[in-house]
Amino acid sequence: MAFSDARAGQNATKAIKQYADMLGKASQQIIKGMLESVKRGEFQPLDIQAALQRNKPAQAHGYEAQFISDLWLKTRDKFRKYIPKGKLRR
């Protein structure tokens, strides 16, 4: 599929880069929030996993829950030091 013109292609490419940067920043904030909550003792790391598996539509849209779930899977090893036995179920 071609762009409508060369200028539109350049603008769209720049926009995609900006959107990706925004998502990267949001990802960092979400991970930071999860780690801080676990450090404060608000919940255990496995509670995050359980909440993601029991997601109800009113809590988050499916794609939002999937995004958070993907972040959890990507960073769950960082949570090991906050678990008494140091092991997470896979």
C-alpha positions in Angstrom: 0.0 0.0 0.0 1.5 3.3 -1.0 1.3 6.7 0.8 -0.9 9.4 -0.7 2.3 11.4 -1.3 5.9 11.5 -0.2 5.2 14.2 2.4 2.4 12.2 4.0 4.6 9.2 4.2 7.3 11.2 6.1 4.7 12.7 8.4 3.1 9.3 9.1 6.5 7.8 9.8 7.4 10.6 12.3 4.0 10.2 14.0 4.5 6.4 14.4 7.9 7.1 16.0 6.3 9.6 18.4 3.5 7.1 19.3 6.1 4.4 20.0 8.0 6.8 22.3 4.8 7.6 24.2 4.0 3.9 24.6 7.6 3.3 25.9 7.2 6.0 28.5 3.8 4.6 29.5 5.3 1.1 29.8 8.0 2.4 32.1 5.5 4.2 34.3 3.3 1.0 34.6 6.3 -1.1 35.5 7.5 1.5 38.1 4.0 1.6 39.6 3.8 -2.2 39.9 7.3 -2.4 41.5 6.5 0.5 44.0 3.2 -1.1 45.0 4.9 -4.4 45.7 7.7 -2.7 47.6 5.1 -0.9 49.8 3.5 -4.2 50.5 0.1 -3.3 49.0 0.0 -6.7 47.3 2.2 -9.6 46.2 3.6 -9.9 42.7 1.4 -13.0 42.0 -1.6 -10.9 42.9 -0.9 -8.8 39.8 -0.9 -12.0 37.7 -4.1 -13.2 39.3 -5.8 -9.8 38.7 -4.8 -9.9 35.0 -6.2 -13.3 34.6 -9.5 -12.3 36.2 -9.8 -9.1 34.3 -13.4 -7.9 34.0 -14.4 -5.6 31.1 -15.2 -2.7 33.5 -11.6 -2.7 34.8 -9.8 -2.3 31.5 -10.4 -2.8 27.8 -9.1 -6.1 26.5 -6.2 -4.6 24.6 -5.2 -2.6 27.7 -5.2 -5.6 29.9 -3.2 -7.5 27.3 -0.7 -4.7 27.2 -0.3 -4.7 31.0 -0.1 -8.5 30.9 2.7 -8.4 28.3 4.6 -6.0 30.5 4.1 -8.3 33.5 5.5 -11.3 31.6 8.4 -9.2 30.4 9.4 -8.0 33.9 8.1 -10.6 36.3 11.6 -11.8 37.0 12.4 -8.4 38.6 9.7 -9.2 41.2 11.4 -12.4 42.5 13.3 -10.5 45.2 10.0 -9.4 46.8 8.7 -13.0 47.2 9.7 -14.9 50.4 10.9 -18.0 48.5 12.2 -16.0 45.5 10.2 -18.2 43.1 7.3 -17.2 40.8 5.0 -19.7 39.3 5.1 -19.9 35.5 
